[in-house]
């Protein structure tokens, strides 16, 4: 099979107890620690600016407006599945969607990222944060239901931002390199920190439950900035709140993926928070990640997104290396070590997906 030959369609799902079953889906098999016929692959941020069809659809539509439009978010989620033949779809959304839905004054500023109108740095501001009611994300749930109807045998991954990363955006007021206000508050006012993180864990949990009730087949908890922490600080200040989220969705029986950037030193702690699958960024080889986690670990990753701009011989060698290193794990889902960069040629992603399936 050539790298661009379309894959045969997966069998259609069957529904049991309100949740569809996808027994032939390689992504779900690998997430359970099984050995599917092919290594499954999907790409973080596969639905987005790298696709011309996405840019055409989103023209003139603010990011958060798109996230609350069921038809638009469903179409954007489907675009990379059609184009690349990936083994899972990731819901088109953003980690600040549940905060926005709850009524927090936060927006996504082009070229900057999430920006909060007023930083949250004292008890009054924490207590003023609204709770998320599940009906406030009903439009997202409607989009999930559309996707479950349209994806056929391809699993759908729901997601939420982890409490630490959400808290960092609120405390800093926007993206931060050093997270100085967050760390200072965490250490100087631990009770206030835990109050904030606990509230944000509830927000993330409600958001995930809305997606799960609508039919997603797996979830991923993104702790984008957790790599800024030491393992000691992670275990003391972050793990209890991420564990609350992951344990809160355990009864759904779907795979739970936990991912952060620069978290090579935190992998065991992130697993201990309740992850079934641990996402690994590109800074640590997969076989070393498995050694740190134990040979039965199920991992996801971990091609450096920047190498999608390299020549094909270089990229092919990297893909082959990662697939080989992934054999050390109890299960391996091929992915990037973070998200697709905006300037990537989408044909390269299609070719990578084809190569992974060949291997």
C-alpha positions in Angstrom: 0.0 0.0 0.0 1.5 3.4 -1.0 1.5 6.2 1.6 -1.4 8.0 0.0 -3.6 5.0 -0.8 -6.9 5.4 1.1 -7.5 2.9 3.9 -10.5 0.6 3.7 -13.4 1.8 5.8 -13.6 0.4 9.3 -16.7 -1.7 10.2 -19.7 0.4 11.3 -20.2 0.6 15.1 -22.8 -1.2 17.1 -24.6 0.4 20.0 -25.0 -1.2 23.5 -26.4 0.6 26.6 -26.4 3.9 24.8 -22.7 3.8 23.9 -21.5 2.6 20.5 -19.0 -0.3 20.4 -16.0 -0.2 18.0 -14.4 -3.6 18.4 -12.3 -3.2 15.3 -10.9 0.3 15.9 -7.1 0.2 16.2 -7.0 3.3 18.3 -9.2 1.9 21.0 -7.4 -1.5 20.9 -4.0 0.1 21.5 -5.5 2.2 24.3 -6.6 -1.0 26.0 -3.1 -2.4 25.7 -3.9 -4.7 22.8 -1.9 -5.2 19.6 -4.1 -4.1 16.6 -3.3 -5.1 13.1 -1.8 -1.6 12.4 -0.3 1.0 14.7 -3.0 3.6 15.1 -2.2 7.3 14.4 -3.9 10.6 15.0 -2.3 14.1 15.3 -2.9 16.6 18.1 -4.3 19.8 16.5 -5.0 17.8 13.3 -8.2 19.8 12.8 -7.0 23.4 12.3 -4.9 25.9 10.5 -2.8 23.5 8.5 -5.9 22.6 6.4 -7.0 25.0 3.6 -10.6 23.7 4.0 -10.5 24.7 7.6 -9.3 28.2 6.9 -12.0 28.6 4.2 -14.7 27.5 6.7 -13.5 29.6 9.5 -13.0 32.8 7.5 -14.5 35.7 9.5 -15.7 33.4 12.3 -14.0 33.9 15.7 -12.5 30.8 17.2 -14.9 30.5 20.2 -17.9 31.1 18.0 -16.9 28.1 15.9 -16.5 26.0 19.0 -20.1 26.6 20.0 -21.6 26.0 16.5 -22.5 22.2 16.3 -22.4 21.9 12.5 -19.2 23.9 12.2 -17.3 22.1 15.0 -18.5 18.7 13.6 -17.3 19.6 10.1 -13.9 20.8 11.3 -13.5 17.6 13.4 -14.2 15.5 10.3 -11.9 17.3 7.9 -8.6 15.6 8.9 -10.3 12.2 9.1 -11.4 12.5 5.5 -8.1 13.9 4.3 -5.5 11.9 6.3 -7.2 8.6 7.1 -6.3 8.9 10.8 -7.6 6.4 13.3 -9.3 8.8 15.6 -11.0 12.2 15.5 -10.3 14.8 18.1 -13.2 17.1 19.0 -12.6 20.6 17.6 -12.7 22.8 20.7 -10.4 24.8 23.0 -9.4 24.3 26.6 -11.1 27.6 27.6 -14.5 26.7 26.1 -15.9 25.5 29.4 -14.7 28.7 31.2 -16.3 30.8 28.5 -19.5 28.8 28.6 -19.7 29.3 32.4 -19.4 33.0 32.0 -15.8 33.8 32.7 -14.6 36.8 30.8 -11.9 35.1 28.7 -11.3 35.2 24.9 -8.8 33.8 22.4 -6.8 36.7 21.0 -5.3 35.9 17.5 -1.6 35.7 17.7 -1.6 35.6 21.5 -3.9 32.8 22.8 -6.4 32.8 25.7 -6.5 36.1 27.6 -8.5 36.7 30.7 -10.0 40.1 31.2 -9.1 40.2 34.9 -6.4 37.9 36.4 -7.6 35.7 39.3 -5.2 36.2 42.2 -7.2 36.5 45.4 -9.9 34.8 47.3 -12.7 37.1 46.1 -11.8 36.5 42.5 -11.7 32.7 43.1 -15.1 32.7 44.8 -16.5 34.9 42.0 -15.7 32.2 39.4 -19.0 30.7 38.2 -19.6 27.0 38.2 -20.2 25.3 34.9 -23.7 23.8 34.3 -23.9 21.0 31.9 -26.6 22.8 29.8 -24.2 25.6 29.2 -22.1 23.3 26.9 -25.2 21.8 25.2 -24.0 23.1 21.8 -20.8 21.2 22.2 -22.7 18.1 23.1 -24.9 18.6 20.0 -21.8 18.7 17.9 -20.6 15.4 19.5 -23.9 13.7 18.7 -23.6 14.8 15.1 -20.1 13.4 15.0 -21.1 10.1 16.5 -23.6 9.8 13.6 -21.1 10.7 10.9 -17.8 9.1 11.9 -18.8 5.6 11.2 -16.2 3.3 12.7 -13.7 6.1 13.6 -13.5 6.8 17.4 -14.0 10.3 18.7 -11.8 11.8 21.4 -13.2 14.4 23.7 -11.0 16.6 25.7 -10.6 19.2 28.5 -7.9 21.4 29.9 -6.4 20.2 33.2 -6.9 22.3 36.3 -3.3 23.5 36.5 -3.2 24.8 32.9 -6.6 26.5 33.2 -5.5 28.1 36.5 -2.3 29.3 34.9 -4.2 31.2 32.2 -6.5 32.7 34.8 -3.8 33.7 37.3 -1.3 35.0 34.7 -4.1 36.6 32.6 -2.9 34.9 29.5 0.0 32.7 28.1 3.2 32.9 30.2 6.7 31.6 29.8 7.6 31.4 33.5 4.2 31.1 35.2 5.7 33.3 38.0 2.3 34.5 39.4 1.0 31.0 39.3 3.9 29.4 41.2 4.1 32.3 43.6 0.4 31.9 44.5 0.7 28.1 44.7 3.5 28.3 47.3 2.6 31.4 49.2 -1.1 30.7 49.5 -1.6 27.0 49.1 -5.2 27.0 50.5 -6.2 29.6 47.9 -4.5 27.5 45.2 -6.3 24.4 46.1 -9.6 26.2 46.2 -9.0 27.5 42.7 -7.7 24.2 41.3 -10.6 22.3 42.9 -13.2 24.6 41.2 -11.4 24.2 37.9 -11.4 20.5 38.3 -15.2 20.6 38.6 -15.4 22.7 35.5 -13.2 20.2 33.5 -15.2 17.3 34.9 -18.5 18.7 33.9 -17.2 19.5 30.4 -15.9 16.0 30.0 -19.1 14.4 31.3 -21.2 16.4 28.8 -19.0 15.0 26.0 -19.1 11.5 27.3 -22.9 11.6 27.8 -23.1 12.7 24.1 -21.0 9.7 23.0 -17.3 10.4 22.8 -15.2 7.2 22.8 -12.2 8.4 24.7 -11.0 11.5 26.5 -7.7 13.4 26.7 -6.8 15.7 29.6 -4.4 18.4 28.3 -2.1 19.8 31.0 -0.2 21.9 28.5 2.0 23.8 31.0 2.6 21.1 33.7 6.1 20.7 32.4 7.0 24.0 34.2 6.7 22.2 37.5 9.0 19.9 39.5 7.7 16.5 40.3 7.4 17.4 44.0 5.3 20.4 43.2 3.2 18.5 40.7 2.4 15.8 43.2 1.5 18.2 45.9 -0.4 20.9 44.0 -1.6 19.4 40.8 -2.0 15.6 40.9 -5.0 15.6 43.4 -7.0 17.9 41.1 -6.2 16.1 37.9 -7.0 12.8 39.6 -10.4 14.2 40.6 -11.1 14.8 36.9 -9.8 11.5 35.7 -11.4 9.5 38.5 -14.6 11.4 37.9 -15.0 9.9 34.4 -13.7 6.4 35.2 -17.2 4.9 35.4 -17.7 5.6 31.6 -15.2 2.9 30.9 -13.5 4.8 28.0 -9.7 5.3 27.6 -8.3 8.3 29.5 -5.2 10.0 28.0 -3.2 12.4 30.0 -0.8 14.7 28.1 1.5 17.6 28.9 4.4 19.4 27.2 7.9 19.0 28.7 6.7 16.4 31.2 9.4 13.8 30.8 10.2 14.0 34.5 6.5 13.9 35.4 5.4 10.8 33.5 4.9 8.5 36.4 3.1 11.2 38.4 0.8 11.9 35.5 0.1 8.1 35.2 -0.6 8.1 39.0 -3.3 10.8 38.4 -5.3 8.1 36.7 -4.3 7.9 33.1 -4.8 4.8 31.0 -2.6 6.2 28.3 0.3 8.6 28.9 1.1 11.2 26.2 4.9 11.7 25.7 6.3 14.8 24.0 9.3 14.7 21.7 12.0 15.4 24.4 12.2 11.8 25.6 12.4 8.6 23.5 9.3 6.4 23.8 11.3 3.4 25.0 12.8 5.5 27.8 9.4 6.8 28.7 8.2 3.1 28.9 11.2 2.3 31.1 10.2 5.1 33.5 6.6 4.0 33.5 7.0 0.2 33.4 6.8 -2.2 30.5 3.0 -2.5 30.6 2.5 1.2 30.1 0.5 2.4 27.1 1.9 5.5 25.5 1.0 8.1 22.9 3.5 10.0 20.8 5.9 11.4 20.0 7.2 12.9 16.7 8.6 16.4 17.0 6.1 18.6 15.1 8.9 20.7 13.7 10.2 17.7 11.7 7.1 17.8 9.6 9.0 20.6 7.8 12.0 18.3 7.1 12.8 16.4 3.9 10.9 13.2 3.5 14.0 10.9 4.0 14.6 12.6 7.4 10.9 12.4 8.4 10.6 8.8 7.3 13.6 7.8 9.4 12.1 9.5 12.5 8.7 7.9 12.0 10.3 4.5 11.7 12.4 5.1 14.8 9.4 6.1 16.9 7.3 3.1 15.7 10.1 0.8 16.6 10.6 2.4 20.1 6.9 2.1 20.7 7.1 -1.6 20.5 8.6 -1.5 24.1 5.2 -0.4 25.4 2.1 -2.3 26.3 0.4 -0.3 23.6 1.4 2.5 21.3 -0.7 5.2 19.6 1.4 7.2 17.2 1.1 10.9 17.5 3.1 14.1 17.6 4.9 15.3 20.7 2.6 18.3 20.6 0.2 19.9 18.0 0.4 20.3 14.3 2.1 23.7 13.4 0.0 26.0 11.2 2.4 26.0 8.3 2.6 22.3 7.8 1.8 20.9 4.3 -1.2 18.7 5.0 0.0 16.2 2.3 2.9 15.5 4.6 0.6 14.5 7.4 -1.3 12.2 5.1 2.0 10.6 4.0 3.1 10.1 7.6 -0.3 8.4 8.5 0.2 6.1 5.5 3.7 5.2 6.6 2.7 4.4 10.1 -0.1 2.1 8.9 2.4 0.4 6.6 4.8 -0.3 9.4 
